[in-house]
Amino acid sequence: MVTTSGRADASRRGTRRASISDVAQQAGVSLGTVSNVLNRPDRVSEATRDRVQRAIEQLSFVPNGSARTLRAGTLTTVGAVLLDIANPFFTEVARGIEDRLGQDDHTLMLASSDEDPVREHRYLRLFEEHGVLGVLVTPAEAEIDHLLALQRRGVQVVLLDRRSPSPAIASVAVDDVAGASMAVTHLLGLGHRRIGFINGPSTIEQCVDRRAGMLRALTTAGLDASAMVEVEVPFLNADGGEAGATELLALDDRPTALFCVNDLTALGAMRTLRAHGLRIPQDVAVVGYDDVNFASMLTTPLTSVRQPTHELGRTAADLLLRAANGLAEEPAHVEFQPELVVRASSVGADGGGTA
Ligand code: RIB
């Protein structure tokens, strides 16, 4: 229904008074933006303020308790559904989110989906019912239709640690194809030609991209996929790393190096290698991904692909606040470049480490 004055909307609403949601829908902005026009107009662009004010007049909206409730603080809260907040990668990302939100007196509500789409959807619904300003999500599945629908209902969405498949949803990610390619090129340069890859489920885009990066490195070196010995583990944690390494060590022709999908799986894999009496890197070289805070502190410091974790979180929160306040013309898509940090787990204490 296209209305010019809002009169048609009134007939649709019957006698119900216009709500802040009606204003948001009429103006084509999020609930948070309407709340900010009412309570913090300085945070909203003039064009957006005008659009919201026009909708308020068209709908004869009168701020009431719900507006005060919104002022009370729910719309100064941002929800984040990450894969696993026990993973130091996500806790470091969450710190970046919190530091940016705090600059605008906003608060963060944090949840783990545990790579379970059902759990993710449940937390998103809870955050929406709580009336959050927006949500940051590391999706547990490739499909994001539910996030597009959430944003159409007025909840700002930003994808975190995931490139957006849709121009309609902002995203902040790291080039995982480049990151994995760096890691495997490093191992190939050390002479390894049979590299184990402990990867996570293909429902997680980061795992898909890191596999693509490994294959890119092999192709660039003139090798085919047979140089990659891949095992898929259900969870991107130390238990997954142990299970993956155990499977690879059981092979007759075991790999001479392991590329692990993240540092937690690398930690578990290293524990298994040692339990089998294998030396790192002399018997098996290991490379992780994230370069979380413990990577450099291990007995054999871990070679890893560094992601700008704090900046990832800070930038995602900034994109969300700018979009919610009508300060972003189009959803932004930011992609950071990773860097390889070489340590003893691949080159040894003496920097040798050849296969
Ligand atoms: O987000 C999926 C994975 O990417 C996480 O396990 C984290 O470690 C990052 O590397």
Boltz pocket constraint, residues with backbone or C-beta under 6 A from the ligand:
constraints:
  - pocket:
      binder: B
      contacts: [[A, 83], [A, 87], [A, 89], [A, 90], [A, 138], [A, 161], [A, 204], [A, 206], [A, 236], [A, 261], [A, 262], [A, 263], [A, 289], [A, 290]]
      max_distance: 6.0
